[in-house]
């Protein structure tokens, strides 16, 4: 063996290459060399993978081992035996704050939820287009898409800053154009741009709600102006009061804050108040200032609602909204690690919608002996709106009761608007404002007392601060906080919205003039019909209004040519 080793050491480099060449011609040696090389490459890949993945997994956690918990468990907090003093050590390197560490799982969960919420815009477009008349369908399409684009730019420029940055109890004062924003939103571990996208989809929802009550008679310039006010100012500033880090309703009841004697802050998990009550209140102001569409005759005057032109797309749009709500409510946990909370929220959302749809359509059946598609659609939407605020803190049984009541409220709300001669073509006010208020108050009644008041906290839920409603022995504290917050948001939104709508109307930019409304918004505002292949009859004109010739048609031909009206 010594002789062989000695001879091997004497081989020159060229000799070694020749020996390797000879061995590679041997099948057994080739197989041995392949196995040896593969094992070494696999080991090297494993080491490199561990070097990359382990830091990512450690940094991705929203809780670090080297950051002590804010409230250590009792066992940890007990006194330990005194230790001998140690000499002062060198200054430790700066510790990365937990809130600056991106949690990949929570970020992906929030992005998926944002995509679902944004998909609700398809549902809104279909719902509004189906419930309107065919002569204003193109107007609905363009208005909703334009509003989405405008909302995105405004929410990037200053809407998100007003709503979610620190400032004071009324408005955020940082992060304009997202400059200076932190890596993550608070301690959620969600990347700030993912949170921005999620909240942009919410803001877009609020503004789209408004348009539903103003269909068929709003000047497109007026649409742009009120959308600018809603997306840029009304929604984010009032929303800051509830969801901002230092909003006065979010901190209400604390020492030195608004109403410290109350001892309870306002809660709105996913937006019954922030999104739906605000959107519905703006819609009410717009519908009142605009007045009814030409030819709209109310029941007390011997008429009734105008017939929707396409119930198929309206109901399908409602179902798409229901699907998107699974991003709206469960996504508001901002944490894929809150496994139990996500499941509970999704189940509560489903049960409330089902119960509301059944009670709404049953209530109408007992009146008319007809199973009405519009009623069941607005019914389950009302249930979804109502459960949005309390979905994290109520039981499945409570969700069924909340939804069942919402289904009746939406029908009674439609009756009330009809009696007051307020023209709301899709029922935006009963669905969103009235049931947004109901859902907010329902938390004070049905909160089961089982879940943490701070919402999603999968690591160490603080069950000492559970929310308990009146029906579960919690008294009126939560109900009082909910009533105060809802009243403040609703009244403030109505006051500002009426001021905005009246100002736009005073400039003659809110409602189209009568000739344009007779021609139809699609032809007058957009120059095209949604259904050019349809043979439209005089029955499609608003409540039998006489056929008119659009001004541009007379100018083009020189002789009046009858132009049929669309529904």
SVG drawing of the C-alpha trace seen along z (x, -y; Angstrom):
<svg xmlns="http://www.w3.org/2000/svg" viewBox="-103 -77 110 79">
<polyline fill="none" stroke="black" stroke-width="0.4" points="0.0,0.0 2.9,-2.3 4.4,-1.6 1.1,-2.3 0.7,-5.6 4.2,-6.5 3.8,-5.8 0.5,-7.8 2.2,-10.8 4.9,-10.6 2.3,-10.9 2.5,-14.2 -0.5,-16.2 -0.5,-14.9 -0.3,-11.4 -3.3,-12.0 -5.3,-13.2 -4.4,-10.1 -5.4,-7.9 -8.8,-9.8 -9.3,-9.3 -8.7,-5.6 -11.0,-5.2 -13.8,-7.2 -13.8,-4.6 -14.6,-2.0 -18.5,-1.7 -18.0,-0.8 -15.8,-3.8 -18.2,-6.1 -21.1,-4.9 -19.0,-5.4 -18.0,-8.9 -21.5,-9.9 -22.8,-8.8 -19.9,-10.5 -20.4,-13.8 -24.2,-13.7 -23.9,-13.2 -21.5,-16.2 -23.7,-18.4 -26.8,-17.4 -25.0,-18.2 -23.9,-21.6 -27.4,-22.4 -28.8,-21.5 -26.3,-23.7 -27.1,-26.6 -30.8,-26.1 -30.5,-26.2 -28.4,-29.3 -31.2,-31.0 -34.4,-29.6 -33.6,-29.6 -33.0,-33.4 -36.2,-34.0 -38.3,-31.8 -36.8,-33.5 -37.2,-37.0 -40.7,-36.2 -42.1,-35.6 -43.9,-38.5 -42.6,-37.5 -38.9,-37.3 -37.3,-35.2 -35.0,-38.1 -37.8,-40.5 -39.5,-39.9 -43.3,-39.8 -45.2,-42.8 -47.2,-40.9 -45.1,-37.9 -47.0,-34.9 -47.3,-34.7 -44.9,-31.8 -42.2,-33.8 -42.9,-36.9 -42.2,-35.3 -39.1,-36.5 -35.9,-34.5 -33.1,-34.0 -30.7,-36.9 -27.7,-36.4 -24.2,-37.7 -23.5,-41.0 -21.8,-40.8 -19.4,-43.3 -20.8,-45.7 -20.7,-44.2 -20.0,-46.0 -23.0,-47.8 -25.3,-45.3 -25.9,-45.8 -29.3,-47.4 -32.2,-44.9 -34.5,-45.0 -38.0,-46.0 -40.6,-43.3 -43.0,-45.5 -40.3,-46.1 -40.1,-42.5 -42.3,-41.3 -44.3,-38.2 -44.5,-36.4 -47.5,-34.3 -49.6,-37.3 -48.6,-39.4 -49.7,-36.7 -52.9,-36.2 -53.6,-39.9 -52.9,-40.1 -55.2,-37.2 -57.9,-38.9 -57.2,-42.2 -57.7,-40.5 -61.0,-39.1 -62.2,-42.5 -61.2,-44.1 -63.1,-41.4 -66.2,-42.8 -66.1,-45.6 -67.3,-43.2 -70.2,-42.3 -71.1,-45.9 -71.0,-46.7 -73.2,-43.8 -75.6,-44.5 -76.0,-48.1 -76.2,-47.5 -78.8,-44.8 -81.1,-46.8 -80.9,-50.0 -82.6,-50.6 -80.8,-49.5 -80.6,-53.2 -78.2,-53.9 -76.1,-50.7 -73.0,-52.1 -73.1,-55.0 -72.9,-52.5 -70.0,-50.7 -67.9,-53.8 -68.7,-55.4 -67.7,-52.4 -64.4,-51.9 -63.6,-55.6 -64.3,-55.7 -61.9,-52.7 -59.1,-54.4 -59.6,-57.7 -59.8,-56.1 -56.5,-54.3 -54.6,-57.5 -56.3,-59.5 -55.7,-56.7 -52.0,-56.5 -51.6,-60.3 -53.2,-61.2 -56.2,-58.9 -54.2,-56.2 -52.1,-58.8 -55.2,-60.5 -56.7,-57.2 -53.9,-55.0 -50.9,-57.2 -50.4,-58.7 -51.5,-62.2 -54.2,-63.1 -57.6,-61.8 -59.2,-63.2 -56.7,-62.8 -53.4,-61.2 -50.6,-63.5 -47.8,-61.3 -47.0,-58.9 -48.3,-61.2 -47.6,-59.4 -46.5,-56.6 -43.2,-58.4 -41.7,-57.7 -44.1,-54.7 -42.7,-51.9 -41.8,-48.5 -44.9,-46.9 -48.2,-48.1 -47.9,-48.2 -47.0,-44.9 -49.1,-42.8 -46.0,-41.8 -48.0,-42.7 -45.9,-44.6 -47.1,-48.2 -47.9,-48.1 -49.9,-44.9 -51.9,-46.7 -52.3,-49.7 -53.7,-47.5 -56.1,-45.8 -57.4,-49.1 -57.6,-50.7 -60.1,-47.9 -62.1,-48.9 -62.1,-52.6 -63.2,-51.7 -66.1,-49.7 -67.3,-52.7 -67.3,-55.0 -69.1,-52.4 -71.9,-52.0 -72.7,-55.7 -73.2,-55.5 -75.9,-52.9 -78.5,-55.3 -77.7,-58.0 -78.1,-56.0 -80.0,-57.4 -79.9,-61.2 -76.4,-62.2 -74.1,-64.2 -70.8,-62.4 -68.9,-65.5 -70.9,-65.4 -70.0,-61.7 -66.3,-62.6 -66.6,-65.4 -68.5,-63.6 -66.2,-60.5 -63.2,-62.8 -64.7,-64.0 -65.6,-60.5 -62.4,-58.6 -60.0,-61.4 -61.5,-63.0 -64.9,-61.7 -64.0,-58.0 -60.4,-58.2 -60.8,-61.1 -63.9,-59.7 -62.4,-56.2 -59.3,-57.4 -61.6,-58.0 -62.3,-54.3 -59.3,-52.5 -56.5,-55.0 -53.8,-54.2 -54.9,-57.3 -58.4,-57.8 -60.6,-59.3 -63.2,-56.5 -60.5,-53.8 -59.1,-55.1 -62.4,-56.2 -62.8,-55.2 -59.1,-55.3 -57.7,-57.7 -57.1,-61.1 -59.0,-60.3 -62.6,-60.8 -65.2,-59.8 -62.8,-58.2 -65.6,-57.4 -67.2,-55.0 -64.3,-52.5 -64.9,-51.0 -63.8,-51.9 -65.7,-51.6 -65.3,-48.3 -65.8,-47.7 -64.0,-44.6 -64.3,-44.8 -66.4,-47.9 -70.2,-47.8 -69.7,-51.5 -66.4,-52.5 -67.3,-51.2 -71.0,-50.6 -72.6,-53.2 -70.4,-55.9 -71.1,-54.7 -74.8,-54.4 -75.0,-57.8 -73.3,-59.5 -75.7,-57.6 -78.7,-58.9 -77.5,-62.5 -77.0,-62.2 -80.4,-60.6 -82.2,-63.3 -80.4,-66.2 -80.8,-64.7 -84.5,-63.9 -86.2,-61.0 -85.6,-60.0 -88.0,-61.4 -91.2,-59.3 -90.5,-57.7 -93.9,-57.4 -94.0,-56.2 -96.5,-53.9 -98.3,-56.5 -98.8,-58.3 -100.2,-55.3 -97.0,-54.0 -94.0,-51.8 -90.3,-51.1 -89.1,-51.0 -88.5,-47.5 -84.8,-46.3 -83.7,-45.6 -81.7,-42.4 -82.2,-40.5 -79.8,-37.7 -76.7,-39.9 -78.1,-41.6 -78.4,-38.4 -75.1,-37.0 -73.5,-40.3 -74.9,-39.9 -73.4,-36.4 -70.0,-37.7 -70.2,-40.2 -70.9,-37.4 -67.8,-35.6 -65.7,-38.7 -66.9,-39.1 -64.7,-36.2 -61.8,-38.5 -63.6,-41.4 -64.3,-39.8 -61.8,-37.0 -59.1,-39.1 -59.5,-41.8 -57.7,-39.5 -54.5,-40.5 -53.2,-37.2 -53.2,-33.8 -51.9,-32.5 -55.2,-33.2 -56.6,-29.9 -59.6,-29.7 -60.5,-33.3 -60.4,-33.1 -62.7,-30.0 -65.1,-31.6 -65.4,-34.9 -66.0,-33.0 -68.6,-30.8 -70.4,-33.7 -70.4,-35.6 -72.0,-32.7 -74.7,-32.1 -75.7,-35.7 -76.1,-36.0 -78.1,-32.8 -80.5,-33.8 -81.0,-37.3 -81.8,-36.0 -84.4,-33.6 -86.2,-36.2 -86.2,-38.9 -87.7,-36.7 -90.2,-35.1 -91.3,-38.5 -92.1,-39.6 -93.8,-36.3 -96.3,-36.8 -97.1,-40.2 -97.3,-39.3 -97.3,-35.5 -94.3,-35.8 -90.7,-34.7 -89.0,-37.9 -85.4,-37.7 -84.5,-41.3 -85.6,-40.8 -83.5,-37.7 -80.5,-39.3 -80.7,-42.5 -81.6,-40.3 -78.4,-38.3 -76.4,-41.5 -78.0,-43.1 -76.9,-40.1 -73.4,-40.4 -73.3,-44.1 -74.7,-43.5 -72.3,-40.8 -69.2,-42.8 -68.7,-44.6 -69.4,-41.8 -68.1,-38.8 -65.1,-38.2 -66.8,-38.4 -70.2,-36.6 -71.1,-32.9 -72.7,-31.2 -76.1,-31.3 -75.7,-35.1 -74.8,-35.4 -78.0,-33.7 -80.1,-36.1 -78.2,-39.2 -78.7,-38.1 -82.4,-37.2 -83.1,-40.7 -81.1,-42.3 -83.3,-40.6 -86.4,-42.3 -84.7,-45.6 -83.8,-45.9 -87.4,-45.4 -88.7,-47.9 -86.0,-50.3 -87.1,-50.1 -90.7,-50.8 -89.5,-53.8 -87.7,-55.3 -90.7,-54.7 -92.9,-56.5 -90.5,-59.4 -90.3,-59.6 -86.5,-58.9 -85.4,-57.2 -82.7,-54.6 -82.6,-52.2 -80.6,-49.4 -81.5,-49.8 -78.0,-51.1 -79.4,-53.0 -81.4,-50.1 -78.7,-47.6 -75.6,-49.6 -76.5,-52.5 -79.4,-51.0 -77.9,-47.5 -74.5,-49.0 -76.0,-50.7 -77.8,-47.6 -74.7,-45.4 -72.7,-47.9 -75.3,-48.0 -75.7,-44.2 -72.2,-43.7 -73.3,-45.3 -76.1,-42.8 -74.6,-39.5 -70.9,-39.6 -70.5,-36.2 -67.7,-37.1 -65.4,-34.3 -63.0,-36.3 -60.3,-39.0 -61.5,-42.6 -58.4,-43.5 -59.4,-41.1 -56.9,-38.9 -54.0,-37.8 -53.1,-34.2 -49.9,-34.2 -51.2,-35.3 -54.8,-36.4 -55.6,-38.7 -58.8,-37.0 -59.0,-39.3 -60.4,-41.9 -63.2,-39.9 -66.2,-41.6 -69.5,-40.6 -72.8,-42.0 -76.0,-42.7 -77.7,-39.3 -74.6,-37.4 -74.6,-39.2 -72.1,-41.9 -74.4,-44.9 -74.7,-47.9 -71.1,-49.1 -70.3,-47.7 -73.7,-48.7 -73.3,-52.2 -69.8,-52.5 -71.3,-51.1 -74.2,-53.5 -72.1,-56.5 -69.6,-55.6 -72.3,-54.8 -74.2,-58.0 -71.1,-60.2 -70.0,-58.6 -73.4,-58.6 -74.3,-62.2 -70.9,-63.5 -71.0,-61.7 -74.5,-62.9 -73.6,-66.5 -70.5,-66.6 -72.2,-64.7 -75.2,-67.0 -72.8,-69.9 -70.8,-68.4 -73.9,-67.4 -75.6,-70.8 -72.4,-72.6 -72.0,-70.5 -75.8,-70.9 -75.5,-74.7 -73.0,-74.7 -75.4,-72.9 -73.1,-69.9 -74.9,-67.2 -78.0,-66.4 -78.4,-66.2 -80.8,-68.6 -84.2,-67.2 -83.5,-66.9 -80.4,-64.8 -82.2,-62.6 -84.9,-61.9 -82.3,-61.0 -80.8,-58.6 -77.4,-58.8 -75.8,-56.2 -76.4,-58.1 -76.0,-61.6 -73.0,-61.1 -71.2,-58.2 -72.5,-58.2 -73.2,-54.5 -75.9,-52.0 -75.0,-48.9 -77.4,-46.9 -77.2,-48.3 -78.7,-45.2 -81.9,-45.5 -85.1,-46.7 -86.2,-49.2 -89.8,-50.4 -91.6,-53.3 -92.3,-51.2 -88.7,-51.6 -88.9,-55.3 -89.2,-56.5 -92.8,-55.8 -94.2,-56.3 -92.4,-59.6 -92.9,-60.7 -90.3,-59.7 -87.7,-62.4 -85.0,-63.1 -81.6,-63.7 -80.3,-67.1 -77.2,-65.7 -79.3,-63.5 -81.3,-66.5 -78.1,-68.4 -76.5,-65.5 -79.4,-64.8 -81.2,-68.2 -84.5,-66.5 -86.0,-65.0 -85.6,-61.2 -87.5,-59.2 -85.0,-57.6 -86.4,-54.8 -85.8,-55.1 -84.1,-52.4 -85.3,-51.2"/>
</svg>
